[in-house]
Amino acid sequence: MKLMLIFVDADHAPAVEQLLEASDVPGYSEFPGVLGKGTTGKKFGNRAFPGSSTLYFVASRDGRCGALCDQLEALRATAGPEAGLRVYVLDATEVL
């Protein structure tokens, strides 16, 4: 099993959500309003550092991650660097 962590600028989150809804992953968790600092700068939701990110957790069987990563890569190419789209894939073990 794989665990995907998908970070995206909150303004571009609807496009990621559309991909997730259209994909064959069984489900996902969404964490809106994620604050922090990354390669696109600081996002703390205040006047000095406006904005936030959205984080998606997707647990999926190995074969499904590849197709979704391809779709996310195409979205990143279209949206550009300001979308702040980052994807991490980790090995995961379901224990319960």
C-alpha positions as CSV (number, residue, x, y, z in Angstrom):
1,M,0.0,0.0,0.0
2,K,1.1,3.5,-0.7
3,L,0.3,6.8,1.1
4,M,0.3,9.9,-1.1
5,L,0.7,13.3,0.5
6,I,-0.5,16.0,-2.0
7,F,0.2,19.6,-1.1
8,V,-1.3,22.4,-3.2
9,D,-2.0,26.1,-2.9
10,A,-5.5,26.5,-1.6
11,D,-6.5,28.4,-4.7
12,H,-5.6,25.4,-6.9
13,A,-7.2,22.8,-4.6
14,P,-10.4,22.4,-6.6
15,A,-8.4,21.1,-9.6
16,V,-6.7,18.5,-7.4
17,E,-10.1,17.5,-5.9
18,Q,-11.5,17.1,-9.4
19,L,-8.7,14.7,-10.3
20,L,-9.2,12.7,-7.1
21,E,-13.0,12.4,-7.7
22,A,-12.4,11.2,-11.3
23,S,-9.6,8.8,-10.3
24,D,-10.1,5.2,-9.2
25,V,-8.7,5.8,-5.6
26,P,-11.2,4.6,-3.0
27,G,-11.1,7.7,-1.0
28,Y,-9.0,10.6,0.4
29,S,-8.8,13.0,3.3
30,E,-8.6,16.7,2.8
31,F,-6.9,19.1,5.3
32,P,-7.7,22.7,4.2
33,G,-5.9,25.8,5.7
34,V,-2.5,24.2,6.1
35,L,0.0,26.9,7.1
36,G,3.8,26.9,6.8
37,K,6.8,27.7,4.7
38,G,8.0,26.0,1.5
39,T,9.6,26.6,-1.8
40,T,6.8,29.0,-2.9
41,G,7.3,31.1,0.3
42,K,5.5,31.5,3.6
43,K,1.8,31.0,3.9
44,F,0.5,31.9,7.3
45,G,-2.9,33.2,6.4
46,N,-2.2,36.8,7.6
47,R,-1.5,40.1,6.0
48,A,2.3,39.7,6.1
49,F,2.2,36.1,4.6
50,P,-1.3,35.6,3.0
51,G,-2.6,32.3,1.8
52,S,-2.6,28.7,2.8
53,S,-2.2,25.3,1.3
54,T,-4.5,22.2,1.2
55,L,-3.1,18.8,2.0
56,Y,-4.7,15.6,0.7
57,F,-3.9,12.1,2.1
58,V,-4.6,9.2,-0.3
59,A,-4.1,5.6,0.8
60,S,-4.1,3.4,-2.3
61,R,-2.9,0.1,-3.7
62,D,0.4,0.4,-5.5
63,G,-0.9,0.4,-9.1
64,R,-3.3,3.3,-8.6
65,C,-0.6,5.8,-7.5
66,G,1.2,5.8,-10.8
67,A,-1.8,6.9,-12.9
68,L,-2.8,9.6,-10.3
69,C,0.8,10.9,-10.2
70,D,0.8,11.2,-14.0
71,Q,-2.4,13.2,-13.9
72,L,-1.0,15.4,-11.1
73,E,2.2,16.0,-13.1
74,A,0.1,17.2,-16.0
75,L,-1.9,19.5,-13.7
76,R,1.4,20.9,-12.4
77,A,2.7,21.6,-15.9
78,T,-0.6,23.4,-16.7
79,A,-1.0,25.3,-13.4
80,G,2.7,26.4,-13.2
81,P,4.9,26.8,-10.1
82,E,2.5,29.2,-8.4
83,A,0.2,26.2,-7.7
84,G,2.8,24.9,-5.2
85,L,1.8,21.4,-6.1
86,R,4.0,18.8,-4.4
87,V,3.4,15.0,-4.2
88,Y,5.1,12.6,-1.9
89,V,4.6,8.8,-2.0
90,L,5.4,6.7,1.1
91,D,5.2,3.0,1.7
92,A,2.4,2.3,4.2
93,T,1.2,-0.6,6.2
94,E,-2.5,-0.9,7.2
95,V,-2.5,-2.2,10.8
96,L,-6.2,-2.0,11.6
